[in-house]
Amino acid sequence: MENSILLKKLKENAEEKIISFHMPGHKNGKVYNGYKDLYGFGKIGKLDVTEIKGTDNLHAPEGIIKEAQEKAASFFGADYTFFIVNGTSSANISALMSVANPNDQVIVPRDCHKSITNAMILGGLIPVYISPEIDPVRNISMGVKPKTIEEAILENPDIKAVVITYPNYYGICSDIEEISKIVHKYNKVLIVDEAHGSHFGLSDELPMSSIEAGADIVCQSIHKTLPSFTQSSMLHVKGDRINLERLKFMLTINQSSSPSYLLMTSLDIAREIAQNHGKRLMNDLLNNINYFSNEIRDINGIELLDVSVIGKYGVKNIDLTRVVINMTKLGLSGVQLEDLLRNEYNIQMEMSDTNHIVAIATIGNTRDDFESLLQALIDIKNKNGIIYNKMDSISFGYNIPKVRLSPRDAVFRNKKDILFENSVGKISGEYIVPYPPGIPMVCPGEEITKEIIEGVKSLRKNGINIIGMNDECFMKIKVIE
Ligand SMILES: Cc1ncc(COP(=O)(O)O)c(C=O)c1O
């Protein structure tokens, strides 16, 4: 990784054996060295520096961070790239707060990540929710149709920006190029939450990257699909619709004033690997996935989400590296299948829902990984019918509840606990978010319905994790007084 300017500097620092009277408190890892079994922490600690002589400041970069960010911008096709140390969550919040003032409206898909709703709370923004298309059989959200966006802009001509999640958790991609044209036709800003799509530029077989499609701001969790450390992301800007000074200010508000050099360096290393070896590695990965998919496709009872969805439900393309498997025909819910794979075969999926398991495959996965997954699924299929029961069917709607208060007002109003069972018609003071995939059933400020209460019961019965409610037993909910 000789071209990673950040890694070079960290190595130089470590070799200089500087006597540290600065942060962090582990003193170049020395504290860790006094303890056994710290699994390399002492070594990692040597690289964990802060802003000292020779390093740079993420919030006002002039040296090595500036240079590393410029290399990233050039590789990803952006005009400016910002390294992010608080995840795409903080990038999304900063992006929105940079383009809209309190009480401004922004168009957001209902299946947006929680960080987008958090941006509404922090920035005092008003969401205009649009519905993604739903696949009624799979019961997952699919693409957002360009027509849906255009109608929402025409109905709310004062909106400041449109947010699109591209791709979604299942690798589903809307027609981002067409959406970009529409948003710009009305002189609005397009922010793309590309948390799951940093790898798109590595192959022509993958969907177009949203920077290429003309988006103004793109937030990518490099840590999800390229090889960087957890929490490290990038925010890219293209074109002249964004006020860079304001964006930089929002990034300082939403990020740590002690940015981790380990995270920033891992971003630089990920860019290096992607730039120098990414196309070859991605080609290998796609070959392995192709092999796996061909083998699976012939097995009765195991289904893959594949290119056949393109052209339906607002889907323009799919991310082939997202392996979405359904074995409900064999009586196995996604949650059960995920548990089986982990408990009996030592294979960990990214997530499961009632019907599917979702694997994130990256250039780090080998042919052996796919062989193991294939053999495990065949084994599970062969045992099925002997040891597994049919799953209960589950009904859960993705209807957008009535918005009675802005997210910000709802968060700061007084609340009281009432029985969840008796909360129909009340304004929720809490989120209710099945996670994964993280689509809110209710956000603060929205009206609770009977469908929501039944939906929560049904999801819990099927083992889906629900976050947001304070009461872990789901008996009580906070509502606005
Ligand atoms: C669509 C989407 N956006 C944003 C995020 C937040 O990204 P990060 O974990 O990098 O903060 C996630 C996390 O899962 C996500 O799925």
The ligand as a Gaussian input file, in Angstrom:
#p B3LYP/6-31G(d) Opt

LIG

0 1
 C      -29.282000       2.751000       3.715000
 C      -28.378000       3.092000       4.857000
 N      -27.971000       4.355000       5.012000
 C      -27.154000       4.723000       6.016000
 C      -26.708000       3.799000       6.923000
 C      -25.805000       4.252000       8.016000
 O      -24.511000       3.956000       7.662000
 P      -23.324000       3.892000       8.728000
 O      -23.447000       2.552000       9.390000
 O      -22.114000       3.999000       7.876000
 O      -23.501000       5.022000       9.669000
 C      -27.100000       2.463000       6.816000
 C      -26.645000       1.468000       7.794000
 O      -26.981000       0.327000       7.787000
 C      -27.956000       2.101000       5.755000
 O      -28.369000       0.837000       5.614000

